[in-house]
Amino acid sequence: VDFARTVHDALPWEFKAQQRRVVVGLGETSLAFYRAKNHTDRPIIGVSVYHMIPPEAGLYFNKIQCFCFDEQLLNPNEEVDLP
């Protein structure tokens, strides 16, 4: 699994994968992290979305938990690790 990221121009956050790639075998569970930082002096809520390329690959993944399921509130200059 390769990890990528994009941040909308209107969101003044830094957002990056903590690992570039994870090798996961069939039936295995894996954990991955992203780091997010709010570069402003005010709290901001962000929402992540994920997608698979090619889309057919999604048939082989079962997301158990993801920060992308919920809004993320980052306080001014806060930096967090998101599993």
C-alpha positions as CSV (number, residue, x, y, z in Angstrom):
1,V,0.0,0.0,0.0
2,D,1.5,3.4,-1.0
3,F,0.3,6.5,0.9
4,A,-0.2,9.9,-0.7
5,R,-1.7,13.1,0.4
6,T,-3.1,16.4,-0.9
7,V,-4.2,19.4,1.1
8,H,-6.8,21.8,-0.3
9,D,-5.3,25.3,-0.8
10,A,-7.9,26.8,1.6
11,L,-6.7,24.6,4.5
12,P,-3.6,26.0,6.1
13,W,-2.5,22.6,7.4
14,E,0.6,20.5,6.8
15,F,-0.5,16.9,6.3
16,K,1.9,14.0,5.5
17,A,2.1,10.2,5.7
18,Q,4.4,8.9,8.4
19,Q,5.3,6.0,6.2
20,R,5.6,6.0,2.4
21,R,4.6,2.3,2.0
22,V,3.3,-0.6,4.0
23,V,3.4,-4.2,2.8
24,V,0.4,-6.2,4.0
25,G,-0.4,-9.8,3.3
26,L,-3.8,-11.3,2.7
27,G,-5.8,-11.4,6.0
28,E,-3.3,-9.3,7.9
29,T,-4.1,-6.1,9.8
30,S,-1.9,-3.1,9.6
31,L,-1.7,0.4,11.2
32,A,-0.6,3.5,9.4
33,F,-0.2,7.1,10.6
34,Y,-0.4,10.6,9.1
35,R,0.8,13.8,10.8
36,A,-1.3,17.0,10.6
37,K,-0.3,20.4,11.8
38,N,-2.5,23.6,11.9
39,H,-0.3,26.5,10.9
40,T,-2.7,29.2,12.1
41,D,-3.6,31.0,15.3
42,R,-7.1,29.7,15.3
43,P,-8.8,26.3,15.7
44,I,-9.7,24.7,12.4
45,I,-11.7,21.6,11.5
46,G,-10.6,19.4,8.6
47,V,-12.0,16.3,7.0
48,S,-10.0,13.7,5.2
49,V,-11.2,11.5,2.3
50,Y,-9.5,8.4,0.9
51,H,-9.5,6.7,-2.4
52,M,-8.0,3.7,-3.9
53,I,-6.2,3.5,-7.3
54,P,-7.2,1.5,-9.1
55,P,-10.7,1.5,-7.7
56,E,-10.9,-2.3,-8.0
57,A,-8.2,-2.5,-5.3
58,G,-10.8,-1.4,-2.8
59,L,-12.4,-4.9,-3.0
60,Y,-9.4,-6.2,-1.1
61,F,-9.4,-3.7,1.8
62,N,-11.5,-3.5,4.9
63,K,-11.1,-0.2,6.8
64,I,-11.6,-1.0,10.4
65,Q,-10.9,2.5,11.8
66,C,-9.7,5.7,10.1
67,F,-9.4,9.3,11.2
68,C,-11.1,10.0,7.8
69,F,-14.3,8.7,9.3
70,D,-14.6,11.9,11.5
71,E,-13.9,15.6,11.5
72,Q,-10.6,16.5,13.0
73,L,-10.3,19.7,15.1
74,L,-6.8,21.1,15.4
75,N,-6.1,23.9,17.8
76,P,-3.8,26.8,16.9
77,N,-0.4,25.5,15.9
78,E,-1.3,22.0,17.1
79,E,0.4,19.0,15.6
80,V,-1.1,15.5,15.9
81,D,-0.5,11.9,14.7
82,L,-3.6,10.4,13.2
83,P,-3.9,6.6,12.9
